[in-house]
Amino acid sequence: MREEKLLTSLGAVIRKRRTALKVSQEAFADLIGMHRAYYSAIERGERNLTLGTLHRVAKGLGVRMADLMRDCNI
């Protein structure tokens, strides 16, 4: 249950940062070399990210992985 909450919270943090950049899911997924459907599942908290995937997302957002985890408040 805690893992599910973490994934949902992380997805929300990622979505908030992406929308603040005014970038669509499709454009952002293309930017980081990821399929849009997979990226969408990350934002919905349906995917358990590897460190490599989290790094790609963070780099695309222009933040550190630690910043994303900190903002989860878990």
All heavy atoms as a GROMACS GRO file, in nm:
protein
  583
    1MET      N    1   0.083  -0.121   0.000
    1MET     CA    2   0.000   0.000   0.000
    1MET      C    3   0.087   0.126   0.000
    1MET      O    4   0.061   0.218  -0.073
    1MET     CB    5  -0.094  -0.003   0.120
    1MET     CG    6  -0.180   0.120   0.129
    1MET     SD    7  -0.300   0.128  -0.004
    1MET     CE    8  -0.448   0.145   0.089
    2ARG      N    9   0.190   0.128   0.080
    2ARG     CA   10   0.278   0.245   0.085
    2ARG      C   11   0.346   0.269  -0.049
    2ARG      O   12   0.361   0.383  -0.092
    2ARG     CB   13   0.381   0.226   0.196
    2ARG     CG   14   0.469   0.346   0.218
    2ARG     CD   15   0.538   0.337   0.354
    2ARG     NE   16   0.643   0.432   0.368
    2ARG     CZ   17   0.628   0.560   0.396
    2ARG    NH1   18   0.507   0.608   0.410
    2ARG    NH2   19   0.731   0.641   0.410
    3GLU      N   20   0.385   0.161  -0.117
    3GLU     CA   21   0.449   0.175  -0.248
    3GLU      C   22   0.351   0.238  -0.348
    3GLU      O   23   0.389   0.325  -0.426
    3GLU     CB   24   0.494   0.040  -0.300
    3GLU     CG   25   0.564   0.047  -0.435
    3GLU     CD   26   0.611  -0.088  -0.483
    3GLU    OE1   27   0.667  -0.164  -0.402
    3GLU    OE2   28   0.591  -0.116  -0.602
    4GLU      N   29   0.226   0.196  -0.342
    4GLU     CA   30   0.125   0.252  -0.432
    4GLU      C   31   0.109   0.403  -0.408
    4GLU      O   32   0.100   0.480  -0.502
    4GLU     CB   33  -0.008   0.181  -0.408
    4GLU     CG   34  -0.118   0.221  -0.504
    4GLU     CD   35  -0.244   0.141  -0.480
    4GLU    OE1   36  -0.237   0.017  -0.487
    4GLU    OE2   37  -0.347   0.203  -0.451
    5LYS      N   38   0.108   0.442  -0.282
    5LYS     CA   39   0.095   0.584  -0.249
    5LYS      C   40   0.217   0.663  -0.298
    5LYS      O   41   0.203   0.774  -0.349
    5LYS     CB   42   0.077   0.602  -0.098
    5LYS     CG   43   0.050   0.744  -0.057
    5LYS     CD   44   0.019   0.755   0.090
    5LYS     CE   45  -0.006   0.900   0.125
    5LYS     NZ   46  -0.034   0.920   0.266
    6LEU      N   47   0.334   0.604  -0.284
    6LEU     CA   48   0.457   0.669  -0.331
    6LEU      C   49   0.451   0.690  -0.482
    6LEU      O   50   0.482   0.800  -0.531
    6LEU     CB   51   0.580   0.587  -0.294
    6LEU     CG   52   0.713   0.635  -0.351
    6LEU    CD1   53   0.746   0.776  -0.302
    6LEU    CD2   54   0.824   0.539  -0.315
    7LEU      N   55   0.412   0.587  -0.556
    7LEU     CA   56   0.406   0.598  -0.702
    7LEU      C   57   0.304   0.702  -0.746
    7LEU      O   58   0.328   0.779  -0.839
    7LEU     CB   59   0.375   0.462  -0.764
    7LEU     CG   60   0.484   0.356  -0.748
    7LEU    CD1   61   0.435   0.222  -0.802
    7LEU    CD2   62   0.613   0.399  -0.814
    8THR      N   63   0.190   0.706  -0.679
    8THR     CA   64   0.087   0.804  -0.711
    8THR      C   65   0.135   0.946  -0.682
    8THR      O   66   0.117   1.038  -0.762
    8THR     CB   67  -0.042   0.775  -0.632
    8THR    OG1   68  -0.087   0.644  -0.666
    8THR    CG2   69  -0.152   0.874  -0.665
    9SER      N   70   0.200   0.963  -0.567
    9SER     CA   71   0.252   1.094  -0.530
    9SER      C   72   0.363   1.139  -0.623
    9SER      O   73   0.367   1.254  -0.667
    9SER     CB   74   0.303   1.089  -0.385
    9SER     OG   75   0.354   1.214  -0.346
   10LEU      N   76   0.453   1.047  -0.658
   10LEU     CA   77   0.562   1.079  -0.750
   10LEU      C   78   0.507   1.118  -0.886
   10LEU      O   79   0.552   1.216  -0.947
   10LEU     CB   80   0.659   0.961  -0.762
   10LEU     CG   81   0.778   0.980  -0.856
   10LEU    CD1   82   0.864   1.099  -0.815
   10LEU    CD2   83   0.862   0.852  -0.860
   11GLY      N   84   0.409   1.045  -0.933
   11GLY     CA   85   0.347   1.078  -1.061
   11GLY      C   86   0.286   1.216  -1.061
   11GLY      O   87   0.298   1.292  -1.159
   12ALA      N   88   0.221   1.253  -0.950
   12ALA     CA   89   0.160   1.385  -0.939
   12ALA      C   90   0.266   1.495  -0.938
   12ALA      O   91   0.248   1.601  -1.000
   12ALA     CB   92   0.075   1.393  -0.812
   13VAL      N   93   0.377   1.470  -0.871
   13VAL     CA   94   0.488   1.567  -0.867
   13VAL      C   95   0.545   1.586  -1.007
   13VAL      O   96   0.568   1.699  -1.052
   13VAL     CB   97   0.597   1.521  -0.768
   13VAL    CG1   98   0.726   1.600  -0.786
   13VAL    CG2   99   0.547   1.531  -0.624
   14ILE      N  100   0.564   1.477  -1.077
   14ILE     CA  101   0.618   1.483  -1.214
   14ILE      C  102   0.522   1.559  -1.305
   14ILE      O  103   0.562   1.646  -1.382
   14ILE     CB  104   0.647   1.341  -1.266
   14ILE    CG1  105   0.766   1.282  -1.190
   14ILE    CG2  106   0.672   1.342  -1.417
   14ILE    CD1  107   0.789   1.134  -1.214
   15ARG      N  108   0.392   1.528  -1.294
   15ARG     CA  109   0.292   1.596  -1.378
   15ARG      C  110   0.291   1.746  -1.349
   15ARG      O  111   0.287   1.828  -1.441
   15ARG     CB  112   0.152   1.539  -1.351
   15ARG     CG  113   0.043   1.606  -1.435
   15ARG     CD  114  -0.098   1.555  -1.404
   15ARG     NE  115  -0.107   1.411  -1.409
   15ARG     CZ  116  -0.128   1.332  -1.302
   15ARG    NH1  117  -0.143   1.384  -1.182
   15ARG    NH2  118  -0.135   1.203  -1.315
   16LYS      N  119   0.297   1.783  -1.222
   16LYS     CA  120   0.295   1.924  -1.184
   16LYS      C  121   0.415   1.998  -1.244
   16LYS      O  122   0.401   2.109  -1.297
   16LYS     CB  123   0.295   1.937  -1.032
   16LYS     CG  124   0.286   2.079  -0.983
   16LYS     CD  125   0.279   2.084  -0.832
   16LYS     CE  126   0.273   2.227  -0.784
   16LYS     NZ  127   0.268   2.236  -0.638
   17ARG      N  128   0.531   1.935  -1.237
   17ARG     CA  129   0.652   1.999  -1.292
   17ARG      C  130   0.645   2.010  -1.444
   17ARG      O  131   0.685   2.110  -1.502
   17ARG     CB  132   0.776   1.924  -1.248
   17ARG     CG  133   0.801   1.938  -1.099
   17ARG     CD  134   0.947   1.934  -1.073
   17ARG     NE  135   0.974   1.948  -0.932
   17ARG     CZ  136   1.063   2.033  -0.885
   17ARG    NH1  137   1.129   2.111  -0.967
   17ARG    NH2  138   1.087   2.040  -0.757
   18ARG      N  139   0.592   1.906  -1.510
   18ARG     CA  140   0.582   1.909  -1.656
   18ARG      C  141   0.483   2.016  -1.700
   18ARG      O  142   0.511   2.093  -1.792
   18ARG     CB  143   0.537   1.772  -1.711
   18ARG     CG  144   0.514   1.774  -1.862
   18ARG     CD  145   0.452   1.646  -1.912
   18ARG     NE  146   0.328   1.610  -1.847
   18ARG     CZ  147   0.209   1.665  -1.872
   18ARG    NH1  148   0.196   1.762  -1.961
   18ARG    NH2  149   0.100   1.623  -1.808
   19THR      N  150   0.368   2.023  -1.635
   19THR     CA  151   0.268   2.123  -1.674
   19THR      C  152   0.317   2.264  -1.646
   19THR      O  153   0.281   2.357  -1.719
   19THR     CB  154   0.132   2.098  -1.607
   19THR    OG1  155   0.146   2.098  -1.465
   19THR    CG2  156   0.071   1.966  -1.652
   20ALA      N  157   0.400   2.281  -1.543
   20ALA     CA  158   0.457   2.413  -1.516
   20ALA      C  159   0.548   2.457  -1.630
   20ALA      O  160   0.562   2.577  -1.655
   20ALA     CB  161   0.535   2.411  -1.384
   21LEU      N  162   0.605   2.360  -1.700
   21LEU     CA  163   0.689   2.391  -1.816
   21LEU      C  164   0.606   2.414  -1.941
   21LEU      O  165   0.660   2.447  -2.048
   21LEU     CB  166   0.788   2.276  -1.841
   21LEU     CG  167   0.893   2.251  -1.734
   21LEU    CD1  168   0.973   2.125  -1.766
   21LEU    CD2  169   0.985   2.371  -1.719
   22LYS      N  170   0.473   2.392  -1.928
   22LYS     CA  171   0.379   2.407  -2.040
   22LYS      C  172   0.415   2.316  -2.158
   22LYS      O  173   0.415   2.358  -2.274
   22LYS     CB  174   0.372   2.553  -2.084
   22LYS     CG  175   0.313   2.645  -1.979
   22LYS     CD  176   0.308   2.787  -2.029
   22LYS     CE  177   0.239   2.885  -1.939
   22LYS     NZ  178   0.252   2.880  -1.800
   23VAL      N  179   0.443   2.191  -2.123
   23VAL     CA  180   0.478   2.090  -2.223
   23VAL      C  181   0.375   1.977  -2.214
   23VAL      O  182   0.341   1.933  -2.105
   23VAL     CB  183   0.620   2.033  -2.197
   23VAL    CG1  184   0.656   1.925  -2.296
   23VAL    CG2  185   0.723   2.144  -2.198
   24SER      N  186   0.327   1.931  -2.328
   24SER     CA  187   0.231   1.821  -2.330
   24SER      C  188   0.300   1.690  -2.292
   24SER      O  189   0.423   1.678  -2.301
   24SER     CB  190   0.169   1.807  -2.468
   24SER     OG  191   0.265   1.758  -2.560
   25GLN      N  192   0.219   1.592  -2.252
   25GLN     CA  193   0.274   1.460  -2.222
   25GLN      C  194   0.347   1.404  -2.344
   25GLN      O  195   0.457   1.350  -2.332
   25GLN     CB  196   0.163   1.362  -2.183
   25GLN     CG  197   0.122   1.369  -2.040
   25GLN     CD  198   0.024   1.257  -2.006
   25GLN    OE1  199  -0.031   1.190  -2.092
   25GLN    NE2  200   0.001   1.241  -1.877
   26GLU      N  201   0.285   1.417  -2.459
   26GLU     CA  202   0.344   1.362  -2.581
   26GLU      C  203   0.477   1.428  -2.614
   26GLU      O  204   0.576   1.360  -2.644
   26GLU     CB  205   0.248   1.377  -2.698
   26GLU     CG  206   0.295   1.310  -2.823
   26GLU     CD  207   0.191   1.305  -2.933
   26GLU    OE1  208   0.080   1.359  -2.916
   26GLU    OE2  209   0.222   1.246  -3.037
   27ALA      N  210   0.482   1.560  -2.605
   27ALA     CA  211   0.606   1.632  -2.635
   27ALA      C  212   0.716   1.597  -2.534
   27ALA      O  213   0.832   1.580  -2.570
   27ALA     CB  214   0.582   1.783  -2.637
   28PHE      N  215   0.677   1.586  -2.407
   28PHE     CA  216   0.776   1.554  -2.305
   28PHE      C  217   0.828   1.413  -2.322
   28PHE      O  218   0.949   1.388  -2.313
   28PHE     CB  219   0.719   1.573  -2.164
   28PHE     CG  220   0.823   1.558  -2.056
   28PHE    CD1  221   0.916   1.657  -2.034
   28PHE    CD2  222   0.830   1.442  -1.981
   28PHE    CE1  223   1.014   1.643  -1.937
   28PHE    CE2  224   0.927   1.426  -1.884
   28PHE     CZ  225   1.019   1.527  -1.862
   29ALA      N  226   0.739   1.318  -2.349
   29ALA     CA  227   0.780   1.180  -2.371
   29ALA      C  228   0.877   1.173  -2.488
   29ALA      O  229   0.979   1.103  -2.481
   29ALA     CB  230   0.658   1.091  -2.394
   30ASP      N  231   0.848   1.244  -2.596
   30ASP     CA  232   0.939   1.249  -2.711
   30ASP      C  233   1.074   1.307  -2.671
   30ASP      O  234   1.179   1.256  -2.712
   30ASP     CB  235   0.880   1.332  -2.825
   30ASP     CG  236   0.769   1.261  -2.900
   30ASP    OD1  237   0.756   1.137  -2.886
   30ASP    OD2  238   0.695   1.330  -2.973
   31LEU      N  239   1.071   1.412  -2.593
   31LEU     CA  240   1.194   1.479  -2.549
   31LEU      C  241   1.287   1.384  -2.474
   31LEU      O  242   1.409   1.388  -2.493
   31LEU     CB  243   1.160   1.599  -2.458
   31LEU     CG  244   1.276   1.671  -2.393
   31LEU    CD1  245   1.350   1.755  -2.497
   31LEU    CD2  246   1.228   1.757  -2.279
   32ILE      N  247   1.231   1.298  -2.390
   32ILE     CA  248   1.313   1.207  -2.310
   32ILE      C  249   1.325   1.068  -2.372
   32ILE      O  250   1.380   0.977  -2.310
   32ILE     CB  251   1.264   1.199  -2.164
   32ILE    CG1  252   1.124   1.140  -2.155
   32ILE    CG2  253   1.272   1.335  -2.097
   32ILE    CD1  254   1.077   1.113  -2.011
   33GLY      N  255   1.272   1.051  -2.493
   33GLY     CA  256   1.285   0.924  -2.563
   33GLY      C  257   1.203   0.812  -2.504
   33GLY      O  258   1.250   0.698  -2.492
   34MET      N  259   1.080   0.843  -2.467
   34MET     CA  260   0.993   0.745  -2.404
   34MET      C  261   0.859   0.743  -2.477
   34MET      O  262   0.815   0.845  -2.529
   34MET     CB  263   0.972   0.787  -2.257
   34MET     CG  264   0.904   0.686  -2.169
   34MET     SD  265   0.901   0.744  -1.997
   34MET     CE  266   1.074   0.734  -1.955
   35HIS      N  267   0.795   0.628  -2.482
   35HIS     CA  268   0.663   0.619  -2.543
   35HIS      C  269   0.563   0.697  -2.459
   35HIS      O  270   0.567   0.691  -2.336
   35HIS     CB  271   0.620   0.472  -2.555
   35HIS     CG  272   0.502   0.453  -2.643
   35HIS    ND1  273   0.374   0.470  -2.596
   35HIS    CD2  274   0.492   0.420  -2.774
   35HIS    CE1  275   0.289   0.446  -2.695
   35HIS    NE2  276   0.359   0.416  -2.804
   36ARG      N  277   0.472   0.770  -2.524
   36ARG     CA  278   0.376   0.852  -2.454
   36ARG      C  279   0.288   0.772  -2.358
   36ARG      O  280   0.260   0.815  -2.247
   36ARG     CB  281   0.287   0.930  -2.552
   36ARG     CG  282   0.196   1.030  -2.480
   36ARG     CD  283   0.068   1.058  -2.555
   36ARG     NE  284  -0.010   0.941  -2.588
   36ARG     CZ  285  -0.094   0.878  -2.503
   36ARG    NH1  286  -0.105   0.918  -2.379
   36ARG    NH2  287  -0.163   0.774  -2.544
   37ALA      N  288   0.246   0.654  -2.398
   37ALA     CA  289   0.160   0.572  -2.312
   37ALA      C  290   0.233   0.530  -2.184
   37ALA      O  291   0.175   0.529  -2.075
   37ALA     CB  292   0.109   0.450  -2.387
   38TYR      N  293   0.361   0.495  -2.197
   38TYR     CA  294   0.441   0.458  -2.080
   38TYR      C  295   0.457   0.578  -1.988
   38TYR      O  296   0.440   0.568  -1.866
   38TYR     CB  297   0.577   0.404  -2.124
   38TYR     CG  298   0.658   0.348  -2.009
   38TYR    CD1  299   0.643   0.218  -1.966
   38TYR    CD2  300   0.750   0.429  -1.943
   38TYR    CE1  301   0.716   0.168  -1.860
   38TYR    CE2  302   0.824   0.381  -1.837
   38TYR     CZ  303   0.806   0.249  -1.796
   38TYR     OH  304   0.880   0.202  -1.689
   39TYR      N  305   0.489   0.692  -2.047
   39TYR     CA  306   0.506   0.813  -1.966
   39TYR      C  307   0.376   0.850  -1.896
   39TYR      O  308   0.375   0.887  -1.778
   39TYR     CB  309   0.558   0.931  -2.050
   39TYR     CG  310   0.568   1.055  -1.967
   39TYR    CD1  311   0.673   1.069  -1.878
   39TYR    CD2  312   0.470   1.152  -1.970
   39TYR    CE1  313   0.681   1.180  -1.794
   39TYR    CE2  314   0.477   1.263  -1.887
   39TYR     CZ  315   0.582   1.275  -1.800
   39TYR     OH  316   0.588   1.384  -1.716
   40SER      N  317   0.265   0.839  -1.965
   40SER     CA  318   0.135   0.869  -1.906
   40SER      C  319   0.108   0.780  -1.785
   40SER      O  320   0.057   0.825  -1.683
   40SER     CB  321   0.025   0.850  -2.012
   40SER     OG  322  -0.102   0.870  -1.956
   41ALA      N  323   0.145   0.652  -1.795
   41ALA     CA  324   0.128   0.559  -1.683
   41ALA      C  325   0.214   0.600  -1.564
   41ALA      O  326   0.174   0.581  -1.448
   41ALA     CB  327   0.160   0.417  -1.728
   42ILE      N  328   0.331   0.658  -1.589
   42ILE     CA  329   0.416   0.708  -1.480
   42ILE      C  330   0.342   0.819  -1.406
   42ILE      O  331   0.335   0.819  -1.283
   42ILE     CB  332   0.551   0.759  -1.534
   42ILE    CG1  333   0.636   0.642  -1.583
   42ILE    CG2  334   0.625   0.839  -1.426
   42ILE    CD1  335   0.764   0.684  -1.654
   43GLU      N  336   0.287   0.913  -1.479
   43GLU     CA  337   0.216   1.025  -1.416
   43GLU      C  338   0.093   0.978  -1.339
   43GLU      O  339   0.054   1.041  -1.241
   43GLU     CB  340   0.176   1.130  -1.520
   43GLU     CG  341   0.292   1.215  -1.567
   43GLU     CD  342   0.249   1.338  -1.643
   43GLU    OE1  343   0.127   1.360  -1.664
   43GLU    OE2  344   0.338   1.416  -1.682
   44ARG      N  345   0.032   0.869  -1.382
   44ARG     CA  346  -0.085   0.817  -1.311
   44ARG      C  347  -0.047   0.728  -1.194
   44ARG      O  348  -0.132   0.679  -1.121
   44ARG     CB  349  -0.174   0.737  -1.408
   44ARG     CG  350  -0.242   0.824  -1.512
   44ARG     CD  351  -0.348   0.747  -1.590
   44ARG     NE  352  -0.303   0.619  -1.641
   44ARG     CZ  353  -0.246   0.599  -1.760
   44ARG    NH1  354  -0.224   0.702  -1.840
   44ARG    NH2  355  -0.210   0.478  -1.798
   45GLY      N  356   0.084   0.704  -1.175
   45GLY     CA  357   0.131   0.622  -1.065
   45GLY      C  358   0.113   0.474  -1.090
   45GLY      O  359   0.109   0.394  -0.996
   46GLU      N  360   0.105   0.434  -1.216
   46GLU     CA  361   0.083   0.295  -1.252
   46GLU      C  362   0.212   0.221  -1.286
   46GLU      O  363   0.208   0.100  -1.312
   46GLU     CB  364  -0.014   0.286  -1.370
   46GLU     CG  365  -0.151   0.341  -1.337
   46GLU     CD  366  -0.243   0.349  -1.457
   46GLU    OE1  367  -0.199   0.318  -1.570
   46GLU    OE2  368  -0.359   0.387  -1.438
   47ARG      N  369   0.323   0.289  -1.290
   47ARG     CA  370   0.452   0.228  -1.323
   47ARG      C  371   0.550   0.246  -1.209
   47ARG      O  372   0.561   0.354  -1.151
   47ARG     CB  373   0.513   0.293  -1.448
   47ARG     CG  374   0.440   0.264  -1.574
   47ARG     CD  375   0.462   0.122  -1.616
   47ARG     NE  376   0.390   0.095  -1.738
   47ARG     CZ  377   0.400  -0.018  -1.803
   47ARG    NH1  378   0.480  -0.112  -1.760
   47ARG    NH2  379   0.331  -0.037  -1.912
   48ASN      N  380   0.621   0.139  -1.179
   48ASN     CA  381   0.727   0.144  -1.079
   48ASN      C  382   0.855   0.176  -1.153
   48ASN      O  383   0.910   0.092  -1.224
   48ASN     CB  384   0.737   0.010  -1.007
   48ASN     CG  385   0.824   0.016  -0.884
   48ASN    OD1  386   0.881   0.120  -0.853
   48ASN    ND2  387   0.834  -0.094  -0.814
   49LEU      N  388   0.901   0.299  -1.140
   49LEU     CA  389   1.016   0.348  -1.216
   49LEU      C  390   1.146   0.286  -1.169
   49LEU      O  391   1.167   0.269  -1.049
   49LEU     CB  392   1.030   0.499  -1.201
   49LEU     CG  393   0.931   0.588  -1.273
   49LEU    CD1  394   0.796   0.584  -1.208
   49LEU    CD2  395   0.984   0.728  -1.276
   50THR      N  396   1.234   0.258  -1.264
   50THR     CA  397   1.372   0.222  -1.229
   50THR      C  398   1.445   0.354  -1.202
   50THR      O  399   1.397   0.462  -1.238
   50THR     CB  400   1.442   0.149  -1.345
   50THR    OG1  401   1.453   0.238  -1.456
   50THR    CG2  402   1.368   0.022  -1.385
   51LEU      N  403   1.562   0.344  -1.143
   51LEU     CA  404   1.642   0.465  -1.120
   51LEU      C  405   1.679   0.530  -1.253
   51LEU      O  406   1.680   0.653  -1.264
   51LEU     CB  407   1.767   0.432  -1.040
   51LEU     CG  408   1.745   0.401  -0.894
   51LEU    CD1  409   1.876   0.360  -0.828
   51LEU    CD2  410   1.685   0.520  -0.821
   52GLY      N  411   1.705   0.448  -1.353
   52GLY     CA  412   1.740   0.502  -1.484
   52GLY      C  413   1.626   0.582  -1.545
   52GLY      O  414   1.647   0.689  -1.601
   53THR      N  415   1.504   0.530  -1.532
   53THR     CA  416   1.388   0.601  -1.586
   53THR      C  417   1.362   0.728  -1.507
   53THR      O  418   1.334   0.834  -1.566
   53THR     CB  419   1.264   0.510  -1.583
   53THR    OG1  420   1.290   0.394  -1.663
   53THR    CG2  421   1.141   0.581  -1.635
   54LEU      N  422   1.374   0.720  -1.376
   54LEU     CA  423   1.355   0.840  -1.293
   54LEU      C  424   1.459   0.946  -1.331
   54LEU      O  425   1.427   1.065  -1.338
   54LEU     CB  426   1.363   0.806  -1.145
   54LEU     CG  427   1.340   0.920  -1.048
   54LEU    CD1  428   1.203   0.984  -1.068
   54LEU    CD2  429   1.356   0.872  -0.904
   55HIS      N  430   1.580   0.904  -1.358
   55HIS     CA  431   1.686   0.997  -1.398
   55HIS      C  432   1.651   1.065  -1.530
   55HIS      O  433   1.669   1.186  -1.545
   55HIS     CB  434   1.819   0.924  -1.408
   55HIS     CG  435   1.932   1.013  -1.443
   55HIS    ND1  436   1.982   1.024  -1.571
   55HIS    CD2  437   2.004   1.100  -1.368
   55HIS    CE1  438   2.079   1.112  -1.573
   55HIS    NE2  439   2.096   1.160  -1.451
   56ARG      N  440   1.601   0.989  -1.627
   56ARG     CA  441   1.561   1.046  -1.756
   56ARG      C  442   1.453   1.150  -1.738
   56ARG      O  443   1.457   1.258  -1.799
   56ARG     CB  444   1.509   0.936  -1.849
   56ARG     CG  445   1.618   0.854  -1.911
   56ARG     CD  446   1.567   0.733  -1.984
   56ARG     NE  447   1.473   0.760  -2.091
   56ARG     CZ  448   1.405   0.665  -2.154
   56ARG    NH1  449   1.421   0.538  -2.119
   56ARG    NH2  450   1.324   0.694  -2.252
   57VAL      N  451   1.354   1.119  -1.656
   57VAL     CA  452   1.243   1.212  -1.632
   57VAL      C  453   1.295   1.338  -1.563
   57VAL      O  454   1.264   1.450  -1.604
   57VAL     CB  455   1.131   1.145  -1.549
   57VAL    CG1  456   1.027   1.247  -1.506
   57VAL    CG2  457   1.066   1.032  -1.629
   58ALA      N  458   1.374   1.320  -1.458
   58ALA     CA  459   1.427   1.435  -1.384
   58ALA      C  460   1.512   1.524  -1.474
   58ALA      O  461   1.498   1.647  -1.472
   58ALA     CB  462   1.509   1.387  -1.264
   59LYS      N  463   1.596   1.462  -1.554
   59LYS     CA  464   1.682   1.538  -1.645
   59LYS      C  465   1.597   1.618  -1.745
   59LYS      O  466   1.624   1.734  -1.772
   59LYS     CB  467   1.777   1.445  -1.719
   59LYS     CG  468   1.880   1.514  -1.802
   59LYS     CD  469   1.980   1.415  -1.860
   59LYS     CE  470   2.080   1.487  -1.947
   59LYS     NZ  471   2.176   1.394  -2.006
   60GLY      N  472   1.492   1.556  -1.796
   60GLY     CA  473   1.403   1.625  -1.889
   60GLY      C  474   1.332   1.743  -1.824
   60GLY      O  475   1.304   1.844  -1.889
   61LEU      N  476   1.304   1.729  -1.694
   61LEU     CA  477   1.238   1.837  -1.620
   61LEU      C  478   1.338   1.943  -1.573
   61LEU      O  479   1.298   2.050  -1.525
   61LEU     CB  480   1.164   1.781  -1.499
   61LEU     CG  481   1.045   1.690  -1.530
   61LEU    CD1  482   0.995   1.622  -1.402
   61LEU    CD2  483   0.932   1.769  -1.595
   62GLY      N  484   1.466   1.912  -1.582
   62GLY     CA  485   1.569   2.007  -1.538
   62GLY      C  486   1.586   2.012  -1.388
   62GLY      O  487   1.622   2.117  -1.333
   63VAL      N  488   1.558   1.899  -1.321
   63VAL     CA  489   1.572   1.892  -1.176
   63VAL      C  490   1.652   1.767  -1.139
   63VAL      O  491   1.678   1.681  -1.223
   63VAL     CB  492   1.435   1.889  -1.105
   63VAL    CG1  493   1.356   2.015  -1.136
   63VAL    CG2  494   1.355   1.765  -1.142
   64ARG      N  495   1.686   1.757  -1.011
   64ARG     CA  496   1.754   1.637  -0.962
   64ARG      C  497   1.648   1.534  -0.921
   64ARG      O  498   1.536   1.569  -0.885
   64ARG     CB  499   1.840   1.671  -0.840
   64ARG     CG  500   1.951   1.769  -0.872
   64ARG     CD  501   2.031   1.811  -0.750
   64ARG     NE  502   1.941   1.849  -0.640
   64ARG     CZ  503   1.961   1.816  -0.513
   64ARG    NH1  504   2.066   1.745  -0.476
   64ARG    NH2  505   1.877   1.854  -0.420
   65MET      N  506   1.686   1.407  -0.925
   65MET     CA  507   1.594   1.302  -0.880
   65MET      C  508   1.553   1.326  -0.736
   65MET      O  509   1.438   1.306  -0.700
   65MET     CB  510   1.660   1.164  -0.892
   65MET     CG  511   1.687   1.122  -1.035
   65MET     SD  512   1.744   0.950  -1.057
   65MET     CE  513   1.864   0.927  -0.933
   66ALA      N  514   1.647   1.372  -0.654
   66ALA     CA  515   1.618   1.398  -0.514
   66ALA      C  516   1.509   1.503  -0.496
   66ALA      O  517   1.429   1.496  -0.403
   66ALA     CB  518   1.746   1.441  -0.441
   67ASP      N  519   1.504   1.602  -0.587
   67ASP     CA  520   1.402   1.705  -0.579
   67ASP      C  521   1.263   1.644  -0.599
   67ASP      O  522   1.168   1.680  -0.529
   67ASP     CB  523   1.424   1.813  -0.685
   67ASP     CG  524   1.554   1.889  -0.664
   67ASP    OD1  525   1.597   1.904  -0.548
   67ASP    OD2  526   1.613   1.933  -0.765
   68LEU      N  527   1.252   1.551  -0.693
   68LEU     CA  528   1.123   1.488  -0.718
   68LEU      C  529   1.081   1.404  -0.597
   68LEU      O  530   0.964   1.408  -0.555
   68LEU     CB  531   1.131   1.398  -0.843
   68LEU     CG  532   1.158   1.471  -0.974
   68LEU    CD1  533   1.175   1.370  -1.087
   68LEU    CD2  534   1.048   1.571  -1.006
   69MET      N  535   1.174   1.328  -0.541
   69MET     CA  536   1.142   1.244  -0.425
   69MET      C  537   1.105   1.330  -0.304
   69MET      O  538   1.012   1.299  -0.231
   69MET     CB  539   1.258   1.151  -0.392
   69MET     CG  540   1.290   1.051  -0.503
   69MET     SD  541   1.147   0.952  -0.554
   69MET     CE  542   1.116   0.862  -0.404
   70ARG      N  543   1.178   1.439  -0.284
   70ARG     CA  544   1.150   1.528  -0.171
   70ARG      C  545   1.008   1.584  -0.180
   70ARG      O  546   0.936   1.590  -0.080
   70ARG     CB  547   1.251   1.643  -0.168
   70ARG     CG  548   1.228   1.739  -0.050
   70ARG     CD  549   1.298   1.872  -0.069
   70ARG     NE  550   1.241   1.940  -0.185
   70ARG     CZ  551   1.313   1.994  -0.284
   70ARG    NH1  552   1.443   1.989  -0.282
   70ARG    NH2  553   1.254   2.054  -0.386
   71ASP      N  554   0.967   1.620  -0.299
   71ASP     CA  555   0.836   1.680  -0.317
   71ASP      C  556   0.721   1.581  -0.300
   71ASP      O  557   0.605   1.622  -0.292
   71ASP     CB  558   0.827   1.746  -0.454
   71ASP     CG  559   0.916   1.870  -0.465
   71ASP    OD1  560   0.969   1.915  -0.361
   71ASP    OD2  561   0.934   1.919  -0.578
   72CYS      N  562   0.752   1.451  -0.292
   72CYS     CA  563   0.647   1.351  -0.272
   72CYS      C  564   0.588   1.356  -0.131
   72CYS      O  565   0.475   1.312  -0.108
   72CYS     CB  566   0.704   1.210  -0.294
   72CYS     SG  567   0.730   1.172  -0.467
   73ASN      N  568   0.664   1.407  -0.035
   73ASN     CA  569   0.617   1.419   0.103
   73ASN      C  570   0.570   1.288   0.161
   73ASN      O  571   0.469   1.281   0.229
   73ASN     CB  572   0.507   1.524   0.115
   73ASN     CG  573   0.556   1.662   0.083
   73ASN    OD1  574   0.667   1.699   0.119
   73ASN    ND2  575   0.476   1.740   0.013
   74ILE      N  576   0.642   1.182   0.136
   74ILE     CA  577   0.605   1.050   0.190
   74ILE      C  578   0.707   1.013   0.297
   74ILE      O  579   0.821   1.027   0.284
   74ILE     CB  580   0.601   0.942   0.080
   74ILE    CG1  581   0.501   0.980  -0.024
   74ILE    CG2  582   0.581   0.807   0.137
   74ILE    CD1  583   0.376   0.904  -0.034
   0.00000   0.00000   0.00000
